[in-house]
Amino acid sequence: MTNKIVVVTGASAGIGYAIASYLHKEGHTVYGVSRAFPKQKYDFKYFLCDITNQDMVDQLSQNLAKEQSGIDVLVNCAGMGISGSIEETSEKQYDKIFAVNVKGMFLLTKALLPLLRKGSKAKIINIGSAAGELIIPFQGFYSMTKASTGAFSEALRLELKPFGIDVSTILPGDTKTDFTINREKNLEVNNSLYKERIDRSVARMEHDEQSGKSPYTVAKAVSRLIKRKSMPISLTIGFQYKLFLFMKRILPKRLVSWVVYLMYGK
């Protein structure tokens, strides 16, 4: 297998850590990127960087250029979640989740494109979510950012096609990671009209996540995409979520919305 030069964001924990570790074990040269070093043991290379900070992103791209003449694969995995009602979400929380999940992906991708153009049949793999297609109440802003990931990927795929850079989005379903305990919740709102429904919805989400697939399932999917000559526009992880998204496309939207309401909104 050909050794690839790979950059993985969000590599300090969860899916990002699993991807970086798995690809390193496969023999690739992997650079993990995040605001803090992993708490777990790691053998891949590492750069600290807040991808929402333009100056730090510029410095990262300069450091990478000093070590490598080109990059073959960029995996944008950094992300966070916020739960709660739209009405009770603060502007600060809104700014934070869009900065991490959307702006950071844009800033880093833009900065590394010159190195990707020098890579060998370069690929950009963005980690989205099934929640970006199947919109979940009380997780609305997370769904919005992950829908943005898909739109960003599809536009970028078309723009970069003449340069031979392929772009794809992976859509994981429920995955067992610390993302669950790290999800930010809205501050307590006195006399909230949503409290009981939010509590039920979040409890179900957290149960599903902790019963979900290993993050290495996503890592293996990334590995398979790297080996492919041409990547799909998007790849959904897990039969259950492939079925959900297929049903969403063929069933009336009102019916799908009602089922989601019964599961997560009622």
N, C-alpha and C positions, 0 to 999 in steps of 0.2 A: 504494500500500500504506500502511495506517495505521501511523504510528510508535508503537511500543510501548516502555514503560519496562521494561527487563529487568535482572534481577540473576542473575549466573552465578557459582557458587562453583567453586573449583579452577581459576581462570582463568589461573594463572601458566604453565601448560604443558599439553601433551597435548590431550585431548578438550575440557577446559574452555576452554583458550586458543582452540582452533579454533572452538568455539561462539560465544564472545564476539566474536572477530574477524569471523566470518561474519555474525553478526546486526548488528554495527556497520556493515559494508559494505552491508548491505541497507537501512540507514537508521534502524535502531532506536537508542534511547538506552540504551546498555549500561553497567552497572556491574560490573566484574570484582571478585571477592573472593578473597583467599587470604592466607596468612601472609607471603608475599614477593612483590615485584613480578616480572612476567615478565622473563626474560632476553632475550627477543625483543622486537622493536619492537611497540608497541601504540598504538592511537589511541583506544580506548574509555576511559571513566572508571574510576577504581580506588579501592578502599578496602582497606587492610590489616586483616585480622581473622583470628584463630584461632577458627574456629567451634566448637571444643570448650570455649571459655572464655566463660562466661555474661556476665561483665562486658563483654567485647569485643563480643559479639553485641548486647548492649543498646545499647552506644555506636554500633555500626553502624546499628541500626534508627533511632536518634535522628538520626544524620547523614543518612540517606536521607530521613527525614521532613522535614528542613530543606530538602532540595533538590526533593523531589517530593511532591505531594499524595496520590499513590497509586502502586502498582506493578502492572503488567499481567502480568508473567511472572517466575516464579522457577525457575531451573534449578539443581537440586542435583547438582553434579558432583564435588565434592571427594571424593577417595578414595585408598586405599593398598592394597598387597597384602603378604601374608606367605606364604612357602612353607616347607614342612617338615611333619614328622609332628605329629599332635595330641599324642602322648605327649611329644614333645620341645619343645613350644611353652611358653614361659614365661608366667606370669601377666601380666608387664609387656607382652609382645607382644600378648596377648589384649586387655588393657585398651586399648592404643593403637589397634588396628584397629577395635574397636567404638566407641571415642570418635570417631575420624575419620569412619568410614563410616556410623555409625548415630546416635550421640548428636549429632554436629554437624549432621546433616540435620534432626533433631528440633528442636534448639535454635533454629536459624536460621528454619526454617519457622514455628515457634510465634511467634517474635519479629516476623516480617514479615506474619503473617496480618491484623493490623489495616490495614496498607497495601494488602494484596492485596484486601481487601474494598472498598477505595475505588478499585480499578483498574477498567479496562474489560474485562468478561468475562474475569477473571483466570484464569491457568493456572499450575499447578505441574507441572514436568516433572522427574522424578527419574531419574538415570542409574544403572540397575542393571547387570546382566550376564547373559549366557546361562549363566554359571557359577552363577548363583543358582537356576537351574532344573535344570541338568544338573550335578550335584554332582561336583567334581573332587577326587580324593585328593591329599594333600600340598599342597592349597590350600583345605583344609576351612574355615578361619576366614574366608577371603575369600568362599567360597560361602555361608557362614552369614550374613555381613553383607549380601550382595546378595539373599539370600532375604528378609532383614528389610526391605530396601528395597521389595520388591514388596508385602509385607504392610502396611507403613507406608502405601504409596501407595493400596492398595485400601481400607483403613480410612478414610484421610483423604478419599478420593473420595466416600465415602458420607456422611461427617460434614459435608462442605462443600457438598454438592449444593444444599441450600436457599439458599445464599448465591450461587449461580451461579459458583462457583470449580471449575474442572475439574482433574482430576489424572490423570497418566499416567506409566508407567514405560517407559523405552527400554532394551532389552536388546541391547547390542552384543556381537558375537562377538570374535574376535581382531582387535585394532587396533594398528597400528604407531605406538607412542609411546615416550616415555622411561619409561613405567610399568614396562617390562620391566627396565631397569637399576636402577630405583629400588625394585623389589620387595625387601622385607627377607627375608633368609634366617635360619633358626634358627642360633644359635651352634653351632659344631662340638661335637658330643657324642662323647666318647671311646667307642670300640667301639659306635657306633650300629648298631642292627639294621636300620636303614632306608636307610643311606647310598647304596648302589648304586641302589636303587629311586628314591630322591628325586632323585639326579643324573640318571637317565634321564627321569623325569617332568618335572622342571624344564627340562631341555634341550629336550624336545619342546614344552613350553609356550612357551618363549622363541623357538624356531624358528617356531612357528605365529603368534605375536604379531608377530614382525618380518616375516613374510610376509603379514600381515593387511591389512585395509582402512585407508585414510587416515582420520584423525580427522575430516576434513571430511565424510565420509560421515555421521557422527553429527550433525554441525552442520547438514547439509542436512535430516536427518530432524527435528531440533528446529524448524527453520524451517517445515517443512511442517505440523507439529503446531500451531504458533502460528497458522497461517492457517486451520486447520480450525475449523468451528463447534463440533464435538464431537470430543473425542479418544478413541482406544481406551483400554481399561484398560492394555494394554501393547503395545509395538511391538518386534518383533525385527528386528535389522539383518542383512541378508544372506540369500540363498536357502539356503545351506548350513545355517545355524543355524535358520532357519525349518523346514527339513526335519528336523533333529535333534530339535527340540522337538516337532514333530508326531509323529515316530516314537516319542518317549518317551511320548506320551499314549496311543498305540494299541497299543504292544508290551508284553509282560509286563515288569514291573519287574525281575525277575531277569535277563532277557535284556539289558536296557539296562545294568544294573549290571555284568554280565559284560563287555560291550563296552567300557565306560568303564575297567574294571579292566585289560583287555588294552592299551588305549591309554595310560593314565596311571598305573596302579597296579602292574603286574607287574614 
